[in-house]
Amino acid sequence: MHKRARSWSSWLVLAILLLILGAGGASLAGTRQSQADKHGLKNEVSELKSQAGVGRLVAEQALAGNLTRRYVEAQAAQMSKGVGQTLGKLTPDEFEQGLSTEVLHAADLARRLEGALYSLREAGVERQAAESARNNLAGLFGELSELEEGLKE
């Protein structure tokens, strides 16, 4: 019985050492991760496009009188936070060198989207301001859709 326990113990120690070495190798590989490619940028643009689309729908529902001012303010603030996080990722350093023009364009659209969401938040259910925000968000949705299409392979 003791021989069998020692045998299992040896195998267990070996397995643990292999797992530790494997985890160390995986962490080293993770630190050498390459810059994001065109597909990664397309995903970020898709996220921005989704935020613009949702913002447009919130503005439309506000115009129809289906939402309260607090709801519009909260939704716009939440969407703006998501756009800000995406904007933080849109630096040319984070992507392959040949994508810097597209990255800067996406970052510009993200900043404009933040502004439109801020306008929506301030507009709340006020008709004229909500309509202006809806139009801005619809235009941004179209521009982001075009950029997304251009990034498809």
Backbone as a ProteinNet text record, in pm:
[ID]
protein_1_A
[PRIMARY]
MHKRARSWSSWLVLAILLLILGAGGASLAGTRQSQADKHGLKNEVSELKSQAGVGRLVAEQALAGNLTRRYVEAQAAQMSKGVGQTLGKLTPDEFEQGLSTEVLHAADLARRLEGALYSLREAGVERQAAESARNNLAGLFGELSELEEGLKE
[TERTIARY]
81.2	0	86	197	284.5	353.5	388.2	453.1	358	231.8	131.9	112.4	111.6	95.9	214.4	336.4	454.4	448.9	401.3	390.5	292.6	176.5	78.2	133.6	203.9	262	362.3	444.5	542.7	472.8	370.8	296.7	225.2	172.7	102.7	197.7	316.4	416.5	455.8	476.5	512.4	401.1	276.2	162.8	153	175.2	168.8	279.9	398.6	509.5	479.5	423.2	387.7	280.9	183.3	80.6	139.7	232.5	296.9	376.7	452.9	529.7	438	327.6	231.2	168.4	132.7	73.2	173.1	299.1	402.5	421.4	420.9	434.3	315.9	197	77	78.5	126.8	131	234.8	346.7	446.8	390.6	317.7	257.2	155.2	83.3	-15.6	47.8	167.3	231.1	289.6	312.4	364.9	254.6	133.8	20.3	41.1	12.4	35.5	-73	-48.6	-145.1	-270.7	-381.3	-509	-508.2	-581.1	-587.8	-717.7	-743.8	-861.6	-990.2	-991.5	-1109.7	-1136.7	-1030.6	-1046.3	-1101.3	-1053.5	-1104.3	-1250.1	-1284.6	-1423.4	-1514.4	-1467.6	-1547.3	-1570.4	-1467.8	-1482.9	-1580.9	-1571.4	-1662.9	-1806	-1820.2	-1953	-2014.7	-1932.1	-1980.2	-2028.8	-1952.5	-1994.6	-2124.5	-2134.4	-2255.5	-2377.5	-2359.1	-2468.9	-2513.5	-2416.7	-2450.4	-2526.3	-2483.5	-2553.3	-2696	-2712.2	-2845.7	-2938	-2887.1	-2968.2	-3001.2	-2904.4	-2929	-3038.1	-3033.6	-3137.1	-3274.7	-3282.6	-3410.7	-3460.7	-3371.1	-3410.9	-3465.3	-3397.8	-3444.8	-3582.7	-3602.5	-3732.9	-3843.7	-3813.5	-3912.8	-3939.3	-3836.6	-3855.6	-3946	-3923.4	-4007.2	-4152.2	-4172.1	-4308	-4375.2	-4300.4	-4357.8	-4364.7	-4290.2	-4295.4	-4194.2	-4107	-4001.9	-4003.7	-3957.1	-3945.1	-3809.8	-3800.8	-3674.5	-3561.9	-3589	-3486.1	-3435.8	-3526.7	-3486.2	-3393.6	-3430.8	-3349	-3211.5	-3207.8	-3080.6	-2993.3	-3054	-2977.8	-2925	-3009.3	-2966.9	-2856.1	-2871	-2769.4	-2636.7	-2642.8	-2520.2	-2452.8	-2532	-2477.3	-2413.2	-2480	-2424.1	-2296.7	-2297.2	-2179.7	-2059.8	-2084.5	-1976.8	-1917.4	-2002	-1954.4	-1875.5	-1921.4	-1850.4	-1713.9	-1708.9	-1581.8	-1481.8	-1529.7	-1441.6	-1388.1	-1475.5	-1432.2	-1334.5	-1363	-1274.8	-1134.7	-1127.3	-997.4	-912.9	-977.2	-906.6	-865.3	-919.7	-897.5	-777.6	-660.7	-537.5	-456.5	-387.5	-310.8	-209.2	-158.7	-60.8	-119.6	-250	-315.6	-345	-330	-366	-247.4	-259.2	-154	-128.2	-5.8	36.9	-46.7	-86.1	-160.6	-303	-348	-486.6	-499.8	-392.6	-397.4	-502.3	-521.8	-623.6	-762.6	-791.2	-922.2	-942.5	-836.7	-846.1	-876.7	-807.7	-832.2	-973.1	-1020.6	-1157.2	-1257.9	-1235.4	-1324.4	-1322.5	-1204.9	-1194.3	-1270.5	-1261	-1335.4	-1486.3	-1531.4	-1673.9	-1716.2	-1629.4	-1660.7	-1675.9	-1587.6	-1599.1	-1728.6	-1762.5	-1888	-2008	-1997.4	-2105.1	-2121.2	-2009.9	-2017.8	-2092.3	-2061.5	-2129.3	-2278	-2313.9	-2455.8	-2529.4	-2464.5	-2527.8	-2540.3	-2442.9	-2452.2	-2571	-2586	-2700.1	-2831.8	-2836.6	-2958.5	-2987	-2884	-2901.2	-2954.8	-2901.1	-2945.8	-3085.5	-3117.5	-3247.7	-3359.3	-3331.2	-3436.8	-3554	-3668.9	-3789.2	-3829.5	-3742.9	-3772	-3770.8	-3881.1	-3904.7	-3795.3	-3767.4	-3674.4	-3531.8	-3487.3	-3352.3	-3341.3	-3446.2	-3445.2	-3445.8	-3516.9	-3518.9	-3382	-3315.7	-3181.1	-3084.3	-3094	-3008.4	-3036.4	-3163.2	-3198.8	-3136.9	-3144.1	-3087.2	-2935.1	-2870.1	-2725	-2688	-2763	-2734.8	-2761.2	-2863.9	-2892.6	-2780.2	-2729.8	-2618.2	-2492.1	-2464.7	-2347.6	-2361.9	-2482.5	-2507.7	-2472.3	-2512.3	-2480.9	-2330.6	-2262.3	-2117.4	-2042.8	-2086.8	-2022.7	-2050.1	-2168.4	-2200.5	-2108.8	-2084.3	-1994.2	-1852.5	-1805.6	-1669.8	-1661.9	-1764	-1766.9	-1762.1	-1837.8	-1837.8	-1699	-1633.3	-1500.8	-1395.7	-1424.5	-1328.7	-1353.5	-1461.1	-1487.5	-1388.2	-1345.8	-1244.1	-1307.8
-118.3	0	125.2	123.4	239	264.4	158.3	174.3	242.7	204.2	264.3	412.2	444.7	584.2	667.3	611.9	685	705.7	607.9	617.9	728.3	729.9	834.9	970.6	974.9	1099.2	1153.6	1067.8	1110.3	1164.4	1094.7	1140.1	1271.5	1285.2	1407.3	1526.7	1508.1	1614.9	1652.6	1553.6	1578.8	1654.4	1613.8	1681.1	1826.7	1851.4	1988.4	2073.2	2018.1	2091.7	2124.6	2030.1	2056.3	2164.6	2162.5	2266.7	2404.4	2408.9	2536.9	2588.6	2499.3	2540	2584.1	2511.9	2549.1	2684.2	2709.8	2839.1	2952.1	2927	3029.2	3059.6	2955.5	2975.9	3049.9	3018.4	3086.9	3234	3264.9	3405.8	3482.3	3417.8	3482.8	3507	3411.2	3428	3541.2	3555.1	3662.1	3799.3	3810.1	3941.2	3980.5	3884.6	3914.5	3928	3946.8	3953.4	4064.9	4032.4	4129.2	4236.3	4337.7	4445.8	4393.6	4459.8	4418.7	4440	4356.3	4362.9	4430.4	4420	4481.9	4427	4298	4236.5	4295.2	4316.8	4376.6	4518	4594.5	4730.6	4726.9	4633.1	4619.5	4590.9	4510.4	4480.3	4605.5	4687.5	4811.2	4906	4915.2	5000.7	4947.1	4814.9	4754.1	4789.7	4791.4	4828.8	4973.4	5061.6	5202.2	5215.3	5140.2	5144.4	5099	4996	4947.8	5056	5124.7	5231.9	5344.8	5377.4	5482.2	5438.7	5312.6	5261.4	5262.4	5219.6	5219.7	5363.2	5451.9	5592.5	5651.6	5617.2	5665.5	5613.8	5486.6	5430.3	5495.4	5522.5	5591.5	5730.2	5800	5933.5	5925	5825.1	5808.9	5781.1	5695	5664.7	5785.5	5864.9	5987.4	6083.6	6093.6	6181.6	6135.2	6004.6	5949.7	5961.9	6007.4	6023.8	5894.3	5794.5	5663.8	5648	5746.3	5735.2	5856.3	5834.5	5946.4	6014.3	6135.3	6210.2	6135.8	6083.7	6011.4	5889.6	5819	5700.4	5739.4	5842.5	5889.1	5932.3	6007.1	6052.2	5933.5	5836.1	5720.1	5636.5	5613.5	5533.3	5603.4	5731.5	5806.8	5807.1	5821.1	5819.8	5683.2	5577.7	5442.2	5416.2	5456.1	5437	5518.8	5639	5725.3	5661.6	5595.7	5527.2	5417.1	5340	5234.9	5291.2	5401.7	5465.6	5514.4	5569.7	5616	5502.9	5386.6	5271	5228	5226.4	5189.6	5293.2	5419.5	5526.9	5511.2	5466.2	5444.6	5339.4	5249.8	5144.2	5188.7	5299.6	5342.3	5435.8	5380.5	5454.3	5377.9	5448.5	5381.2	5280.9	5301.7	5209.3	5070.4	5064.8	4938.1	4852.6	4908.7	4838.5	4831.8	4745.2	4731.1	4866	4884.9	5014.3	5062.2	4973.8	5013.3	5057.9	5049.7	5084.9	5219.9	5295.7	5419.1	5518.3	5529.8	5622	5579.8	5449.2	5398.1	5411.2	5388.7	5400.1	5544.4	5638.8	5780	5822.1	5769.2	5798.4	5742.3	5618.5	5557.1	5636.1	5682.2	5760.4	5892.8	5955.4	6079.4	6054.6	5945.8	5911.9	5881.2	5817.2	5786.4	5914.6	6011.7	6139.8	6210.9	6206.9	6268.4	6196	6064.4	5985.8	6021.2	6040.2	6084.4	6217.5	6308.9	6438.8	6426	6339.6	6319.8	6256.1	6163.5	6102	6200.8	6289.1	6394.7	6485.9	6519.2	6602.8	6533.2	6402.7	6326.9	6329.4	6309.6	6310.1	6444.7	6552.8	6686.7	6717.1	6660	6685.5	6618.2	6496.7	6422.4	6401.4	6452.5	6435.8	6566	6666.6	6793.3	6769.3	6799.1	6757.7	6802.4	6929	6979	6926.2	6926.3	6879	6728	6654	6508.5	6475.2	6554.9	6533.4	6559.7	6663.6	6694.3	6581.5	6532.4	6421.5	6296.9	6269.3	6153.3	6164.3	6281.1	6300.3	6282.8	6337.4	6320.3	6173.1	6103.5	5961.5	5878.3	5913.1	5841.3	5863.3	5985.6	6014.1	5939.3	5935.9	5862.8	5712.6	5662.4	5521.6	5489.8	5577.6	5558.3	5563.9	5660.6	5672.9	5553.3	5507.1	5390.8	5264.4	5256.1	5141.4	5138.6	5255	5263.3	5222.4	5271.9	5235.6	5086	5031.6	4888.1	4806.5	4847.3	4776.5	4781.8	4895.9	4911.1	4824.2	4783	4699.9	4550.1	4515.3	4372.6	4321.1	4199.7	4141.3	4062.6
0	0	0	74.3	80.7	-52.2	-124.5	-255.4	-352.5	-347.8	-436.6	-401.7	-274.4	-231.4	-276.9	-265.2	-312	-462.5	-534.6	-680.8	-719.7	-653.9	-680.9	-640.7	-531.4	-483.5	-584.6	-640.9	-742.2	-865.5	-910.1	-1028.1	-1000.7	-881.6	-845.9	-843	-786.3	-783.9	-926.1	-1011.6	-1150.7	-1222.8	-1199.6	-1264.3	-1218.9	-1089.9	-1038	-1098	-1108.9	-1170.6	-1315.8	-1388.7	-1528.4	-1540	-1449.8	-1450.3	-1421.1	-1327.4	-1293.9	-1413.6	-1476.4	-1594.5	-1707.5	-1725.9	-1830.4	-1804.2	-1678.9	-1644.2	-1664.2	-1629.4	-1650.5	-1797.9	-1880	-2024.8	-2082.4	-2033.2	-2082	-2043.8	-1923.5	-1884.1	-1965	-1997.3	-2082.6	-2221.9	-2273.3	-2405.4	-2403.2	-2293	-2281.8	-2278.6	-2219.5	-2214.2	-2349	-2434.3	-2567.6	-2671.3	-2626.8	-2716.9	-2819.6	-2943.4	-3050.1	-3050	-3128.4	-3139.3	-3208.5	-3180.5	-3238.6	-3389.2	-3456.9	-3602.2	-3647.4	-3775.3	-3835.2	-3773.3	-3743.4	-3683.7	-3544.1	-3467.3	-3335.1	-3343.2	-3440.4	-3458.6	-3501.6	-3588.4	-3632.6	-3513.3	-3419.3	-3300	-3215.9	-3202	-3124.7	-3194.2	-3327.3	-3403.6	-3392.4	-3393.6	-3378.8	-3244.3	-3140.8	-3007.5	-3007.8	-3070.9	-3080.2	-3159.7	-3267.2	-3350.3	-3269.1	-3188.3	-3103.7	-3005.7	-2946.4	-2851.4	-2922	-3043	-3119.3	-3152.4	-3188.5	-3221.4	-3101	-2987.2	-2865	-2824.9	-2836.4	-2804.6	-2892.2	-3019.6	-3111.9	-3070.2	-3032	-2988.8	-2860.6	-2768	-2644.6	-2678.2	-2768.7	-2807.8	-2874.3	-2959	-3024.6	-2923.3	-2826.1	-2723.3	-2633.5	-2609.5	-2531.3	-2607.1	-2738.3	-2820.8	-2822.7	-2818.9	-2820.2	-2683.4	-2582.9	-2450.2	-2371	-2411.9	-2345.1	-2231.6	-2211.6	-2110.5	-2018.6	-1897.3	-1804	-1823.6	-1775.7	-1786.4	-1714.5	-1595.9	-1520.7	-1596.4	-1660.8	-1736.2	-1851.5	-1924.7	-2037.1	-1986.9	-1878.7	-1822.1	-1780.4	-1712.9	-1665.5	-1781.9	-1881.3	-1996.8	-2073.9	-2096.2	-2170.6	-2093.7	-1962.8	-1881.9	-1889	-1882	-1888.7	-2024.8	-2131	-2265	-2282.9	-2229.1	-2238.5	-2168.7	-2057.4	-1985.5	-2074.1	-2140.6	-2231.1	-2348.1	-2402.3	-2513.1	-2465.8	-2346.3	-2290	-2274.2	-2231.9	-2218.2	-2354.5	-2454.5	-2589.3	-2643.2	-2619.1	-2665.6	-2606.8	-2483.1	-2419.6	-2490.8	-2561.6	-2635.5	-2775.6	-2821.5	-2959.8	-2971.7	-2950.5	-2972.3	-3076.6	-3165.6	-3270.3	-3216.9	-3093.6	-3034.1	-3012	-2991.4	-2959.1	-3082.1	-3200.6	-3323.5	-3419.4	-3517	-3617.1	-3683.5	-3725.9	-3778.6	-3898.1	-3985.2	-4104.6	-4078.1	-3954.6	-3921.9	-3852.3	-3843.5	-3763.6	-3813.8	-3944.3	-3997.6	-3952.3	-3962.7	-3922.2	-3771.7	-3694.9	-3548.9	-3510.4	-3571.6	-3540.8	-3582.1	-3695	-3739.2	-3638.2	-3594.3	-3495	-3364.5	-3323.1	-3200	-3213.1	-3330.3	-3354	-3345.9	-3408.2	-3401.3	-3258.2	-3181.8	-3042	-2960.6	-2983.8	-2912.3	-2950.3	-3077.8	-3121.8	-3061.8	-3050.8	-2990.5	-2843.1	-2773.2	-2633.3	-2623.6	-2715.4	-2716.1	-2742.8	-2836	-2868.2	-2750.5	-2681.8	-2565.3	-2450.4	-2437.4	-2337	-2368.8	-2497	-2538.1	-2508.5	-2533.6	-2504.6	-2354.6	-2275.4	-2130	-2082.7	-2137.6	-2098.8	-2153.2	-2268.9	-2331	-2253.8	-2206.2	-2137.4	-2230	-2192	-2273.6	-2343.1	-2336.1	-2404	-2554.9	-2619.8	-2758.1	-2856	-2865.1	-2966.2	-2943.5	-2820.2	-2789.2	-2810.5	-2774.5	-2794.7	-2943.8	-3021.7	-3166.6	-3228	-3182	-3229.7	-3193	-3069.5	-3025.8	-3109.4	-3136.5	-3218.9	-3357	-3417.3	-3550.8	-3549.1	-3446.7	-3434.8	-3418.7	-3334.8	-3311	-3436	-3510.1	-3635	-3736.2	-3745.4	-3835.7	-3795.2	-3666.4	-3617.1	-3640.9	-3624.7	-3651.9	-3797	-3889	-4030.4	-4057	-3997.6	-4017.2	-3959.2	-3842.2	-3781.8	-3863.5	-3922.3	-4008.8	-4130.9	-4188.8	-4304.3	-4266.2	-4154	-4108.3	-4080.2	-4018.7	-3990.2	-4119.8	-4218.6	-4348	-4412.5	-4401.7	-4458.5	-4389.4	-4266.2	-4191.3	-4209.8	-4277.4	-4301.1	-4402.9	-4381.5	-4471.6	-4583.2
[MASK]
+++++++++++++++++++++++++++++++++++++++++++++++++++++++++++++++++++++++++++++++++++++++++++++++++++++++++++++++++++++++++++++++++++++++++++++++++++++++++

